[in-house]
Amino acid sequence: MSALGRVIVVLVVAYIVVPPFRERVTRLTAPSKTVTLPASEASAKQTGAEAERELKIVTVVGFDSIPAILKPEFVVAEEAGVWMASDEQVLGLSINGDQHAYSPPMLSSHKIVNDTVGGVPVAVSW
């Protein structure tokens, strides 16, 4: 395999396996568009103009570029205490006597967890 071929393979594997790399590539290639908003009556009275405003909407990450946690795994509090700070905050959810806690640092890299708590399907978002 040529050097170029090896580089392409490494980039493809990195895109598939490394979420921060995938997010950066997606951010560079995500489309943007311009929308036109009509002037509101209040702003037209303040400025004396009734011109429309154009706003550019920039897509920062593409569709499905941040993978959700689909099958979360939980540990008991004593085990979590080994890798979490004793004063670290968590998002807590209690339904039908079942309690789950979600780490904001973990949620920051995934943005959403699809879970079942107390027999109820939930989506936890950060």
N, C-alpha and C positions, 0 to 999 in steps of 0.2 A: 504494500500500500504506500502511496506517495505521501510526502510530508503534508501536502494540502488535504489529502484524504483523511489523514489522522487528525488534523486540526478540525475538520468538519465533523468528524465522529465525536471528538471531545466536546465541541460546542453543542451538538445535538443532545448528547448525554447530560451535559450541564443544564441545558434548557429543561429537560424532562425531570431531572433529579433535584436540582437546586432551586427552590422557590425564589430566593432573592435575585438570582441571575435571570430567571424567567420573568419576574416582575420588571426588572430593568430593561430587558429586551422589549417586552410588551409596551412599556412606557414610551420607548423610542419609536415604536411602529404603530401605536394606537392612533386612530383617525380623530380629527377634530372637525368641527363644523361651526358655521356662523348662523345665528338666529337673529331675526329682526323683531324687536319689541316695539309696539306702538307707545307713544308718549302718553303718560297718564294725564288726566285733567289737572291734577295738582301740580305736576312738574311743568305742564304747559303754562299754567298761570304764573308760576314762579319765574320761569325763564322767558316767557313770552314767545316761545317757539313750540310748534306742534310737530317737530321732526321725529322720525322714528330713530331708535337707537339700535345699533348692531352690536351684538355681544358674541365673542368667540368662545365656544365651549370646547375645552380641551379635555380629552379623555386621558386620564392619568394611567389607568390600568385597563386592559381589555377584559372582555366578558370571560368569566371563569378563570381569570389569571391568579386568583388567590384561592387555594384549595381549602374547602371547609374540612373540619374534622368530622368524619362520618360515624366512626365507631370509637368514641372516647373511652379511654381506660382510666380508672380512678385508683387511688391508693388510700390507705388509712391515714389519718392525721399524723400519727407518729412517723410514718415513712415520708410523708410530704415535708415534715419538719427538717429532714436531712438536707433537702435541696431548696427549700423556701426559707426566707427570712421570717423570724418569729413575729414580726409586725407587718408582714406583707398582707395587703388587702386581697380579698377574693370576692367574686360575685357568687352569692349563695342562692340556691333555689330549693324550696321544700314543697313537695306535692304529695298528698296522701301518705304522709309519714316517711317518705323517701327524700333524703337530702343529698344534693350534689353541690360541690364548690368548684368554681372555675377561676383559673389564674389569669389576671389581666395581661401579664407578659406573654403567656401562651396565646391568649386570644388576639393580642396585637399582631402576631405573625400569621394568624389564620382568619381572623375577623368573625367567624361563625362556627358554632358547634351544633350539629344535629344530634339530639339526644332523646332519651325517654326517661322521664322522672316520675315515679309513682304511677307508671302505666300510661302516662300522657306524653305523646310526642311533642318536643319543644325545639325551638331554634334559639340558641343563646348567641347574641351578637354584641360586638364591642366596637 
